Amino acid sequence: MKYAWIENDKVRDVCHGNPAECYHPDVAVFYSTQVPDDAVNGDGWVDGQLVKPAPPAPAEPAPRMIDASAVRLALTLAERVKWDNDSAPEVVTAKAEFSGPRTVAYATEVLALLVGAGVISQASADKVLA
């Protein structure tokens, strides 16, 4: 068993030895509660029982982002020539829209513009979004 400093129903700190030997007497007095060996700082202490906190929920993954370089890499050689030479006003607009990373939903709309204008194929658009 270890001794812990309990404050507001939480384990504030655990002493890994005899508090009187580890701390000044003015501090050791706070380590007055015996806790199980698996107690760690931050655990709950309710009605004399150790309460382990619920594990944190997994973080939401960051949304996938698409930028101009990802678009260009997915294009065929003929499509890259159009892209590199700003051969259509839609290409100029698409490059401006992809000036920074965009969400997949946003990128889908811009790619649909390029497909509709015949600048890229649906297969290339699908490859960008894959």
Secondary structure as a PSIPRED ss2 file (coil, helix, strand):
# PSIPRED VFORMAT (PSIPRED V4.0)

   1 M C   1.000  0.000  0.000
   2 K E   0.000  0.000  1.000
   3 Y E   0.000  0.000  1.000
   4 A E   0.000  0.000  1.000
   5 W E   0.000  0.000  1.000
   6 I E   0.000  0.000  1.000
   7 E E   0.000  0.000  1.000
   8 N C   1.000  0.000  0.000
   9 D C   1.000  0.000  0.000
  10 K E   0.000  0.000  1.000
  11 V E   0.000  0.000  1.000
  12 R E   0.000  0.000  1.000
  13 D E   0.000  0.000  1.000
  14 V E   0.000  0.000  1.000
  15 C E   0.000  0.000  1.000
  16 H C   1.000  0.000  0.000
  17 G C   1.000  0.000  0.000
  18 N C   1.000  0.000  0.000
  19 P H   0.000  1.000  0.000
  20 A H   0.000  1.000  0.000
  21 E H   0.000  1.000  0.000
  22 C H   0.000  1.000  0.000
  23 Y C   1.000  0.000  0.000
  24 H C   1.000  0.000  0.000
  25 P H   0.000  1.000  0.000
  26 D H   0.000  1.000  0.000
  27 V H   0.000  1.000  0.000
  28 A H   0.000  1.000  0.000
  29 V C   1.000  0.000  0.000
  30 F C   1.000  0.000  0.000
  31 Y C   1.000  0.000  0.000
  32 S C   1.000  0.000  0.000
  33 T E   0.000  0.000  1.000
  34 Q E   0.000  0.000  1.000
  35 V E   0.000  0.000  1.000
  36 P C   1.000  0.000  0.000
  37 D C   1.000  0.000  0.000
  38 D C   1.000  0.000  0.000
  39 A C   1.000  0.000  0.000
  40 V C   1.000  0.000  0.000
  41 N C   1.000  0.000  0.000
  42 G C   1.000  0.000  0.000
  43 D C   1.000  0.000  0.000
  44 G E   0.000  0.000  1.000
  45 W E   0.000  0.000  1.000
  46 V E   0.000  0.000  1.000
  47 D C   1.000  0.000  0.000
  48 G C   1.000  0.000  0.000
  49 Q E   0.000  0.000  1.000
  50 L E   0.000  0.000  1.000
  51 V E   0.000  0.000  1.000
  52 K C   1.000  0.000  0.000
  53 P C   1.000  0.000  0.000
  54 A C   1.000  0.000  0.000
  55 P C   1.000  0.000  0.000
  56 P C   1.000  0.000  0.000
  57 A C   1.000  0.000  0.000
  58 P C   1.000  0.000  0.000
  59 A C   1.000  0.000  0.000
  60 E C   1.000  0.000  0.000
  61 P C   1.000  0.000  0.000
  62 A C   1.000  0.000  0.000
  63 P C   1.000  0.000  0.000
  64 R C   1.000  0.000  0.000
  65 M E   0.000  0.000  1.000
  66 I E   0.000  0.000  1.000
  67 D C   1.000  0.000  0.000
  68 A H   0.000  1.000  0.000
  69 S H   0.000  1.000  0.000
  70 A H   0.000  1.000  0.000
  71 V H   0.000  1.000  0.000
  72 R H   0.000  1.000  0.000
  73 L H   0.000  1.000  0.000
  74 A H   0.000  1.000  0.000
  75 L C   1.000  0.000  0.000
  76 T C   1.000  0.000  0.000
  77 L H   0.000  1.000  0.000
  78 A H   0.000  1.000  0.000
  79 E H   0.000  1.000  0.000
  80 R H   0.000  1.000  0.000
  81 V H   0.000  1.000  0.000
  82 K H   0.000  1.000  0.000
  83 W H   0.000  1.000  0.000
  84 D H   0.000  1.000  0.000
  85 N C   1.000  0.000  0.000
  86 D C   1.000  0.000  0.000
  87 S C   1.000  0.000  0.000
  88 A C   1.000  0.000  0.000
  89 P H   0.000  1.000  0.000
  90 E H   0.000  1.000  0.000
  91 V H   0.000  1.000  0.000
  92 V H   0.000  1.000  0.000
  93 T H   0.000  1.000  0.000
  94 A H   0.000  1.000  0.000
  95 K H   0.000  1.000  0.000
  96 A H   0.000  1.000  0.000
  97 E H   0.000  1.000  0.000
  98 F C   1.000  0.000  0.000
  99 S C   1.000  0.000  0.000
 100 G C   1.000  0.000  0.000
 101 P C   1.000  0.000  0.000
 102 R E   0.000  0.000  1.000
 103 T E   0.000  0.000  1.000
 104 V H   0.000  1.000  0.000
 105 A H   0.000  1.000  0.000
 106 Y H   0.000  1.000  0.000
 107 A H   0.000  1.000  0.000
 108 T H   0.000  1.000  0.000
 109 E H   0.000  1.000  0.000
 110 V H   0.000  1.000  0.000
 111 L H   0.000  1.000  0.000
 112 A H   0.000  1.000  0.000
 113 L H   0.000  1.000  0.000
 114 L H   0.000  1.000  0.000
 115 V H   0.000  1.000  0.000
 116 G H   0.000  1.000  0.000
 117 A C   1.000  0.000  0.000
 118 G C   1.000  0.000  0.000
 119 V C   1.000  0.000  0.000
 120 I C   1.000  0.000  0.000
 121 S C   1.000  0.000  0.000
 122 Q H   0.000  1.000  0.000
 123 A H   0.000  1.000  0.000
 124 S H   0.000  1.000  0.000
 125 A H   0.000  1.000  0.000
 126 D H   0.000  1.000  0.000
 127 K H   0.000  1.000  0.000
 128 V H   0.000  1.000  0.000
 129 L H   0.000  1.000  0.000
 130 A C   1.000  0.000  0.000
